[in-house]
Amino acid sequence: MVSWLKTNLQLSTFLLNLLVAFDSRWQRIGAGLVIIGCLGSQADAALPTFENRTPVGFSIGDSSSKEDFIVGSPIEIRVDLDQAATPSHPVIGHFHNIETSLQIESADVDGLQTDIAVDEYGSLHMAWISQEKKSDVSTPVYFVRYARSNDQGATFSSPVSVSGALRFDLMTINVAGSSSGFSTLDIEVDSRGNPRVAYAMNHSPDGHTAKFSGSGDADNVYFNYSQNGGSSWLPTNQAIVLNDTITSGNTEGRSAAFPRIAIDQRDQIYVTYVRGSTQGTGNDDIMLAHIDQTLSPFNAIQVGATGNMGSSGGVRLSPDAGRETGPDIDFGTGDVLHIVYFNDTNNDIEHKTLLGDSWESTNSSGWNQNANGADVDDFIDEATVAALEDEADFYFPTVAVDRNSSPNRIYAIYKFGDNTFETVAYNSYKYDNSIGGSAGWDPTAAAPIWSTATSPVFSDGSNNYNIELDWTVTERVAALVDEQQSNRGALHIAFSAGYSSGNGEHDIYYGYFNGTSWTLPEKVADDDSDIAIEDGIATNDIFLGSPALAKASKDTSLYLAFSGGKGEGLGVNGISNVDHHAYVKVLGRAISSEDVSSPVGAFAYNLRYLPTRPHKVNNEIENNPVFVHVADNYNGQGLGARGYGTTDGFLAGEWDAIGTGAILRDDDKYFEGRINEDTSSGQEWGDDDDKIGLLVKLNVLGSDSSTNIQSIISSTASAYGRGIGARSIRIEVIR
């Protein structure tokens, strides 16, 4: 027991045990405390303290604590603090563990990718790559399916093909030498709730090109759109080709991939993609096309690579001689475009920006296409670094713009590995009106989101939690900016990561950044979270990937789309028969900054959440934690493993010692309780025994099993407290 704890006790989160009932069937959940940091060292700031042994299950009707809730009914939690929560830094509850995933389509698909968007009216629009067998074609044919939900993800419409009867083949751009490959897609919606989809496919569904004219056996970027909220799609039984298949001798134009869409505040549609997509080498270029919506059907504005009017394919943004790949696009205030991508030639993540109205300008007053972009961070994608077992041939950084901040803040988020660690990393800069590749990024400011110290969150090697199990196709980190605050946005991310044992598996994790501090990663989709399929994920779908996030401005909760199958597939390591399925899940959240105490001033807050797709249980499901987050109401510090004034945060991070009887000790947690038991120490981290009855999750990346979530039976906050050992807690396994 102690040896196991020493190996895995890298991170911890304290939880409060609750019990939810459905008739005679029980479901156990928990409300989690994640508050980190210090008091005393900040003159104008103080981290909040949970008081009165809260968070706790609560009955708002009679103001009593309770442990039993009926599955499918609202769950209520009381949180008492020693200071006010504010609209800028409210009490946040994450309820994703009491939601189930919905499999959108049961058909087995090899190479499935997903995406999801939410319109201003709250409807969900989901797209994914699907396949089917045709009698006249020996191999499966591929296409993009679409479905819509008008009830916050509870149900979806019957899936339809966005290209009607038109079918394609997957792209064979993998480096594994197999006959399979992978394609990608992106879906966005305009201000009227009309979805637009871009995707990359091979032109011929059977590899026979003689029957096709014009484009030959091209790998194309296609575009379809709806003008009635997704009820029907245009052009009927066709698709618009965005890359250049017309210019004689332009072989690069017939090898396009990885489209990403941005729809600006005027509903203008821009699509960035890669021209000359190759098997990891070659001269790939970042391109940008603009959709002409005055035509019927729509078409790409006829502009060529150098900005030459009357040609096609859009403009080239990056130097023609190098290899740039994996672009992403977003827009800022005033419809300024921001594009990030990976420069494989220089081993850099780069950024370029330009006003959308000047999108076709390629000279030094525009995109400056023959110059490199601004350096966001360095990333060596070759397997010469310790973290990468394989070369990251296809690498996808993400860009997200906080349009509520003035000036806008632009984020770049990406998976990262080097000779020291592997993790999710990020960088940001404030928009400075620069154009092209001259924006004021500081690559030295790029940083890992979570601890990479002695006990890192993610780490390289077998029997560890890897941020990526196979770097050949490095999955994109999904990111969106929450614009609920008037003066700044909060950043949400979702990403795949896996435990490197045997064949390995990928799960989906979630993280939240309030502009100052990050929460610890929370596992939001995991096939191992149940006995069978109570969580909605098929038993064989152990490898989860392709995460995508969406959120309506009026909603508190987020929506997660992802794929699940028997393996990664995508042609990686020659494996393709993985039977992917498309899923969607509500990432339930509740937020409160309203003090409900009477009289007001006791800082009491209620969180209430009604699940959209609750569990259907016949037996008790134990240990489904609900995480409750509170940050410093002055500066937002204190969410997660990083505190201020400490090497790690309170209730999370590295423990200094593990003794007999499952005693955990930590000497550098700066936190003050209601009573100052130790006036001689500035390292007191609460009151004696104030953690009794809470739960500790030994490894936040691990499961919610009874071996990983344990109960606290005593705690000593101060160096000279009355508990068992200085600054320690004593735990026992939940039985």
Secondary structure by P-SEA (a helix, b strand, c coil): caaaaaacccbbbbbbbbbbbcccbbbbbbbbbbbbbcccccccbbbbbbcccccccccccccccccccccccbbbbbbbbcccccccccbbbbccccbbbbbccccccccccbbbbbcccbbbbbbbbbbbbbccccbbbbbbbbbbbccccccccccccccccbbbbcccccccccccccccbbbbbcccbbbbbbbcccccccccccccccccccbbbbbbbbcccccccccccbbbbccccccccccccccccbbbbbbccccbbbbbbbccccccccbbbbbbbbbbccccccccccccccccccccccccccccccccccccccccccbbbbbbbbcccccccbbbbbcccccccccccccccccccccccccccccccccccccccbbbbbbbbccccccbbbbbbbbbcccccccccccccccccccccccccccccccccccccccccccccccccccccccccbbbbbbbbbcccccbbbbbbbbbbbcccccbbbbbbbbbbccccccccccccccccccccccccccccccccbbbbbbcccccbbbbbbccccccccccccccccccccccccbbbbbbccccccccccbbbbbbbbbccccccccccccbbbbbbbcccccccccccccccccccccccccccccccbbbbbccbbbbcccccccccccccccccccccbbbccccccccccccbbbbcccccccccccccccbbbbbccc
